[in-house]
Amino acid sequence: MRKYSIFMTLVAIGFSSCMKSVSINTLRPADINIPNEIQSITLVDRTAYERDAIGVIEGIITGEGINEDQDGVMAMFSSLQNSLRVSPRFDVVLASEKLRGQNILGSFPDPLDWRQVDQLTRKYNTDALLAIEIFDSNFIITNGKRKNTRTVEDADGKKVEEEYTEFFAEGVGNTRIGVRLYDAKNRTVIDQDIYTQNKTWEASATSLKEALAQLVSKSQATKYLAQSVGNTYASKIAPMPVRISRSYYTKPKKNSYLSKGARQASVNQWESAIETWKAGLKNASDTKASGRMAYNIAIGYEILGDLFLAHEWAGKSFVDYGEKKGRSYASQINNRMITEEILDEQLQLPEPKSQTETGNKDKLDKPTIKIKMKDN
């Protein structure tokens, strides 16, 4: 049994040494499609309570600092802005206003009327308004003690294990954030959802006081969780950068075409590498090496951005030469081609605006909510 394990380990190492990895930077589509005419968004905090006294009362009941939730909202907006900066989709502006709307029940308030939406989007010269309309955070601390062991030196200088009492403090934080995205031109609510984030922190020390001192504070925990929601929401509405990894064959070295092409690929000479591998196919007698070169050609075309040829050569490597990786790789390329179509649609620039706009923008009606409310 042990010999078999050693053999399998050596096979895995040997197989991995036959290939070299390369990374491709691309975009992941947004989770939802935002109308192309929306190119810019105003961010606004709508978590002020209808009466300031209610906020103070809630702070007393829940133990929240008066400014902790406001700092959490700003942390989410900051995270959202930073995430969207690496996406080509939106320009984002943070409004200085703080709007009233949040209620003590923790449910969505009535949507903003369109006059208010129009005023803010015109003031900041944007196409849509994204409002945080619910923000609630909690942080519960528990503590205790337990037995643990540590390595110490005895009187003779020898290292020995000793048992000691360890004190620990545990903080459980959670946030609940409600977001609405208003389309100012079409007067619809594009998105409305509630996001929750939870995380547990722990600190330990030789005394309870020290453990509590080392534990993350509630304000820090709230900011961390709000930033996580900001990152999540950025991926929901905008294509975001991702890195994918591919591996190409570098061996057998006795095949001069395969190894030379691999060396060219390693210094980013992919066009030359493809030509070398194609020449190798014309002169190859080894089906296995031919399959690997055809597979490498597919990788090369994907690196160069030609997904059609990459898909063609991945299929050829499997069908013509029996390279098993070619079948799954062809499927991966097919998925990428579908993804690229979605990205093209999401990143398509809007048509130039006409001289006249239809519709009465001063009408004081409530938004038409086209989505289904959902609590995560």
URPETA-V155156 format. One record per pair of residues at least 6 apart in sequence whose C-alpha atoms are under 7 Angstrom apart, sorted by sequence separation. I is the first residue (numbers start at 1). J is the second residue. D is the distance in Angstrom with one decimal. If there is no record, write none. Layout:
i: (I | I)
j: (J | J)
d: (D | D)
//
This chain:
i: (49 | 59 | 84 | 103 | 121 | 153 | 154 | 182 | 183 | 205 | 253 | 264 | 284 | 301 | 317 | 318 | 59 | 102 | 121 | 152 | 153 | 182 | 183 | 204 | 251 | 101 | 121 | 151 | 152 | 181 | 182 | 203 | 250 | 251 | 264 | 265 | 301 | 302 | 318 | 151 | 152 | 180 | 181 | 250 | 264 | 281 | 301 | 317 | 318 | 56 | 151 | 152 | 181 | 81 | 150 | 151 | 180 | 181 | 203 | 262 | 298 | 299 | 315 | 117 | 149 | 150 | 180 | 203 | 250 | 261 | 298 | 314 | 315 | 149 | 150 | 179 | 180 | 202 | 261 | 298 | 314 | 149 | 179 | 148 | 149 | 178 | 179 | 201 | 261 | 298 | 314 | 315 | 147 | 148 | 178 | 261 | 277 | 297 | 298 | 314 | 147 | 148 | 177 | 178 | 147 | 148 | 176 | 177 | 295 | 146 | 147 | 176 | 177 | 257 | 258 | 294 | 295 | 311 | 145 | 146 | 176 | 257 | 277 | 145 | 146 | 175 | 176 | 145 | 175 | 258 | 294 | 295 | 311 | 144 | 145 | 174 | 175 | 257 | 274 | 294 | 311 | 144 | 174 | 108 | 143 | 144 | 173 | 174 | 108 | 143 | 173 | 274 | 291 | 307 | 142 | 143 | 172 | 173 | 106 | 141 | 142 | 172 | 197 | 141 | 142 | 171 | 172 | 141 | 171 | 270 | 291 | 307 | 102 | 140 | 141 | 170 | 171 | 290 | 291 | 292 | 295 | 101 | 102 | 139 | 140 | 170 | 291 | 139 | 140 | 169 | 170 | 288 | 139 | 169 | 195 | 287 | 138 | 139 | 168 | 169 | 258 | 138 | 168 | 137 | 138 | 167 | 168 | 137 | 166 | 167 | 136 | 137 | 166 | 167 | 136 | 166 | 167 | 168 | 135 | 136 | 165 | 167 | 135 | 169 | 134 | 135 | 168 | 169 | 249 | 134 | 167 | 133 | 132 | 133 | 169 | 132 | 175 | 249 | 131 | 132 | 173 | 248 | 41 | 131 | 39 | 40 | 41 | 42 | 43 | 44 | 48 | 50 | 130 | 131 | 175 | 39 | 40 | 41 | 42 | 43 | 44 | 48 | 49 | 50 | 130 | 248 | 39 | 40 | 41 | 42 | 43 | 46 | 47 | 48 | 49 | 50 | 129 | 130 | 42 | 44 | 45 | 46 | 47 | 48 | 49 | 50 | 129 | 44 | 45 | 46 | 47 | 48 | 49 | 128 | 129 | 46 | 47 | 128 | 46 | 127 | 128 | 127 | 127 | 69 | 118 | 69 | 117 | 69 | 42 | 139 | 42 | 42 | 41 | 46 | 47 | 137 | 40 | 41 | 42 | 43 | 44 | 45 | 46 | 47 | 40 | 41 | 42 | 43 | 44 | 45 | 46 | 47 | 39 | 40 | 41 | 42 | 43 | 44 | 45 | 47 | 38 | 41 | 38 | 75 | 79 | 83 | 89 | 72 | 76 | 80 | 84 | 89 | 68 | 72 | 75 | 76 | 79 | 80 | 83 | 87 | 71 | 75 | 79 | 87 | 73 | 76 | 77 | 87 | 72 | 76 | 80 | 87 | 189 | 188 | 189 | 192 | 187 | 188 | 189 | 190 | 191 | 193 | 194 | 195 | 196 | 187 | 188 | 189 | 190 | 192 | 193 | 194 | 195 | 188 | 193 | 194 | 34 | 31 | 32 | 30 | 31 | 32 | 30 | 31 | 30 | 30 | 29 | 30 | 29 | 28 | 29 | 27 | 28 | 27 | 28 | 27 | 28 | 26 | 27 | 25 | 26 | 25 | 26 | 25 | 24 | 25 | 23 | 24 | 23 | 24 | 23 | 22 | 23 | 21 | 22 | 21 | 22 | 21 | 20 | 21 | 19 | 20 | 19 | 20 | 19 | 20 | 18 | 19 | 18 | 18 | 115 | 115 | 114 | 113 | 114 | 113 | 114 | 113 | 112 | 113 | 111 | 111 | 89 | 24 | 29 | 36 | 36 | 29 | 33 | 36 | 37 | 29 | 36)
j: (55 | 65 | 90 | 109 | 127 | 159 | 160 | 188 | 189 | 211 | 259 | 270 | 290 | 307 | 323 | 324 | 66 | 109 | 128 | 159 | 160 | 189 | 190 | 211 | 258 | 109 | 129 | 159 | 160 | 189 | 190 | 211 | 258 | 259 | 272 | 273 | 309 | 310 | 326 | 160 | 161 | 189 | 190 | 259 | 273 | 290 | 310 | 326 | 327 | 66 | 161 | 162 | 191 | 92 | 161 | 162 | 191 | 192 | 214 | 273 | 309 | 310 | 326 | 129 | 161 | 162 | 192 | 215 | 262 | 273 | 310 | 326 | 327 | 162 | 163 | 192 | 193 | 215 | 274 | 311 | 327 | 163 | 193 | 163 | 164 | 193 | 194 | 216 | 276 | 313 | 329 | 330 | 163 | 164 | 194 | 277 | 293 | 313 | 314 | 330 | 164 | 165 | 194 | 195 | 165 | 166 | 194 | 195 | 313 | 165 | 166 | 195 | 196 | 276 | 277 | 313 | 314 | 330 | 165 | 166 | 196 | 277 | 297 | 166 | 167 | 196 | 197 | 167 | 197 | 280 | 316 | 317 | 333 | 167 | 168 | 197 | 198 | 280 | 297 | 317 | 334 | 168 | 198 | 133 | 168 | 169 | 198 | 199 | 134 | 169 | 199 | 300 | 317 | 333 | 169 | 170 | 199 | 200 | 134 | 169 | 170 | 200 | 225 | 170 | 171 | 200 | 201 | 171 | 201 | 300 | 321 | 337 | 133 | 171 | 172 | 201 | 202 | 321 | 322 | 323 | 326 | 133 | 134 | 171 | 172 | 202 | 323 | 172 | 173 | 202 | 203 | 321 | 173 | 203 | 229 | 321 | 173 | 174 | 203 | 204 | 293 | 174 | 204 | 174 | 175 | 204 | 205 | 175 | 204 | 205 | 175 | 176 | 205 | 206 | 176 | 206 | 207 | 208 | 176 | 177 | 206 | 208 | 177 | 211 | 177 | 178 | 211 | 212 | 292 | 178 | 211 | 178 | 178 | 179 | 215 | 179 | 222 | 296 | 179 | 180 | 221 | 296 | 90 | 180 | 89 | 90 | 91 | 92 | 93 | 94 | 98 | 100 | 180 | 181 | 225 | 90 | 91 | 92 | 93 | 94 | 95 | 99 | 100 | 101 | 181 | 299 | 91 | 92 | 93 | 94 | 95 | 98 | 99 | 100 | 101 | 102 | 181 | 182 | 95 | 97 | 98 | 99 | 100 | 101 | 102 | 103 | 182 | 98 | 99 | 100 | 101 | 102 | 103 | 182 | 183 | 101 | 102 | 183 | 102 | 183 | 184 | 184 | 185 | 135 | 184 | 136 | 184 | 137 | 121 | 218 | 124 | 126 | 126 | 131 | 132 | 222 | 126 | 127 | 128 | 129 | 130 | 131 | 132 | 133 | 127 | 128 | 129 | 130 | 131 | 132 | 133 | 134 | 127 | 128 | 129 | 130 | 131 | 132 | 133 | 135 | 127 | 130 | 128 | 223 | 227 | 231 | 238 | 222 | 226 | 230 | 234 | 239 | 219 | 223 | 226 | 227 | 230 | 231 | 234 | 238 | 223 | 227 | 231 | 239 | 226 | 229 | 230 | 240 | 226 | 230 | 234 | 241 | 367 | 367 | 368 | 371 | 367 | 368 | 369 | 370 | 371 | 373 | 374 | 375 | 376 | 368 | 369 | 370 | 371 | 373 | 374 | 375 | 376 | 370 | 375 | 376 | 237 | 235 | 236 | 235 | 236 | 237 | 236 | 237 | 237 | 238 | 238 | 239 | 239 | 239 | 240 | 239 | 240 | 240 | 241 | 241 | 242 | 241 | 242 | 241 | 242 | 242 | 243 | 243 | 243 | 244 | 243 | 244 | 244 | 245 | 245 | 245 | 246 | 245 | 246 | 246 | 247 | 247 | 247 | 248 | 247 | 248 | 248 | 249 | 249 | 250 | 249 | 250 | 250 | 251 | 362 | 364 | 364 | 364 | 365 | 365 | 366 | 366 | 366 | 367 | 366 | 367 | 347 | 303 | 339 | 346 | 348 | 342 | 346 | 349 | 350 | 343 | 350)
d: (6.1 | 6.1 | 6.8 | 6.8 | 6.2 | 4.4 | 6.7 | 6.1 | 6.0 | 5.0 | 5.2 | 6.7 | 6.4 | 6.7 | 5.4 | 5.8 | 6.2 | 6.1 | 6.4 | 5.4 | 6.0 | 4.6 | 6.4 | 4.9 | 6.9 | 5.7 | 6.6 | 6.3 | 5.5 | 5.7 | 6.0 | 5.4 | 6.6 | 6.1 | 6.8 | 5.7 | 6.2 | 5.3 | 4.8 | 5.5 | 6.3 | 6.9 | 5.5 | 5.5 | 5.3 | 5.7 | 5.0 | 5.5 | 5.8 | 6.7 | 4.6 | 7.0 | 5.1 | 6.6 | 5.5 | 6.4 | 5.6 | 6.5 | 5.9 | 6.8 | 6.9 | 6.5 | 5.9 | 6.8 | 6.3 | 5.6 | 4.5 | 5.2 | 5.3 | 4.2 | 4.1 | 4.7 | 6.2 | 5.4 | 6.6 | 5.7 | 6.9 | 6.4 | 7.0 | 6.7 | 6.8 | 4.4 | 5.6 | 5.7 | 6.0 | 5.8 | 6.3 | 7.0 | 5.5 | 4.9 | 6.2 | 5.7 | 6.7 | 5.6 | 4.2 | 6.0 | 5.5 | 6.6 | 5.2 | 5.1 | 5.8 | 6.3 | 5.5 | 6.3 | 4.8 | 6.3 | 6.7 | 5.1 | 6.6 | 5.8 | 6.0 | 5.7 | 6.4 | 5.9 | 6.0 | 6.1 | 5.6 | 5.2 | 6.6 | 5.4 | 4.5 | 5.9 | 6.7 | 5.5 | 6.5 | 5.5 | 6.9 | 4.2 | 5.4 | 7.0 | 6.9 | 5.4 | 5.7 | 5.9 | 5.9 | 5.5 | 6.7 | 5.1 | 5.4 | 5.0 | 6.8 | 5.5 | 4.3 | 6.6 | 5.6 | 6.6 | 5.7 | 6.6 | 6.6 | 4.2 | 5.5 | 6.4 | 4.9 | 6.6 | 5.8 | 6.0 | 6.0 | 6.3 | 6.6 | 6.9 | 5.2 | 4.5 | 5.9 | 5.6 | 6.5 | 5.7 | 6.4 | 4.4 | 5.1 | 5.8 | 4.8 | 6.6 | 5.9 | 5.6 | 6.5 | 5.7 | 6.3 | 6.6 | 6.4 | 6.7 | 6.2 | 6.7 | 5.9 | 6.5 | 5.2 | 4.4 | 5.0 | 5.5 | 6.5 | 5.7 | 6.6 | 6.9 | 4.4 | 5.4 | 6.9 | 5.8 | 5.7 | 6.6 | 5.7 | 6.4 | 6.1 | 5.5 | 4.2 | 5.7 | 6.6 | 5.6 | 6.4 | 4.3 | 6.7 | 5.5 | 5.6 | 6.4 | 6.0 | 5.7 | 5.1 | 5.3 | 5.5 | 6.5 | 5.8 | 6.5 | 7.0 | 5.3 | 4.6 | 5.7 | 5.1 | 6.5 | 5.6 | 5.7 | 6.3 | 4.4 | 6.6 | 5.4 | 5.8 | 5.9 | 6.8 | 4.6 | 6.9 | 6.5 | 5.8 | 6.6 | 6.3 | 5.4 | 7.0 | 5.3 | 6.8 | 5.1 | 6.4 | 5.9 | 6.1 | 6.5 | 6.7 | 5.6 | 5.8 | 6.4 | 6.5 | 5.1 | 4.5 | 4.9 | 4.9 | 4.8 | 5.3 | 6.0 | 5.5 | 5.9 | 4.4 | 6.8 | 6.4 | 5.7 | 6.3 | 5.8 | 5.8 | 5.8 | 6.7 | 4.4 | 5.9 | 6.7 | 5.8 | 6.2 | 6.4 | 6.8 | 5.1 | 4.3 | 6.1 | 6.1 | 4.9 | 6.9 | 5.0 | 6.7 | 6.1 | 5.4 | 6.1 | 5.9 | 5.9 | 5.6 | 6.8 | 5.8 | 4.9 | 4.8 | 6.8 | 6.9 | 5.2 | 6.0 | 7.0 | 6.6 | 6.3 | 6.8 | 6.4 | 6.9 | 6.5 | 5.9 | 6.8 | 6.2 | 5.4 | 6.1 | 6.6 | 6.5 | 4.9 | 5.9 | 6.3 | 6.1 | 6.3 | 5.8 | 5.6 | 5.1 | 5.4 | 4.8 | 4.8 | 4.9 | 4.9 | 5.3 | 4.8 | 5.8 | 6.5 | 6.5 | 5.5 | 6.0 | 5.9 | 6.7 | 7.0 | 6.5 | 5.2 | 6.6 | 6.5 | 5.5 | 5.1 | 6.2 | 5.9 | 5.8 | 4.7 | 4.4 | 6.1 | 6.9 | 5.8 | 4.8 | 6.1 | 4.6 | 5.2 | 5.7 | 6.2 | 6.8 | 7.0 | 5.6 | 6.1 | 6.1 | 6.9 | 6.6 | 6.5 | 5.4 | 5.7 | 4.7 | 5.7 | 6.9 | 6.2 | 5.3 | 6.3 | 6.9 | 5.8 | 4.9 | 5.0 | 6.7 | 6.3 | 5.9 | 6.6 | 6.9 | 6.2 | 6.9 | 5.9 | 6.4 | 6.9 | 6.1 | 5.7 | 5.1 | 5.6 | 7.0 | 6.5 | 6.1 | 6.8 | 6.8 | 6.1 | 5.7 | 4.5 | 5.8 | 5.1 | 6.3 | 5.1 | 4.6 | 7.0 | 4.5 | 4.4 | 5.3 | 6.8 | 6.0 | 5.3 | 5.3 | 6.2 | 4.4 | 6.3 | 5.7 | 5.5 | 7.0 | 5.5 | 6.0 | 6.1 | 4.6 | 5.6 | 6.6 | 6.4 | 5.3 | 5.7 | 6.2 | 4.5 | 5.7 | 6.2 | 6.6 | 5.4 | 5.5 | 6.1 | 4.2 | 5.2 | 6.5 | 5.9 | 5.5 | 5.3 | 6.5 | 4.4 | 6.7 | 5.8 | 5.4 | 5.5 | 5.2 | 6.1 | 6.1 | 5.9 | 6.2 | 6.4 | 6.0 | 6.7 | 5.2 | 6.9 | 6.9 | 6.6 | 6.5 | 6.4 | 6.7 | 6.9 | 6.8 | 6.5 | 6.6 | 6.5 | 6.2 | 4.9 | 5.5 | 5.3)
//
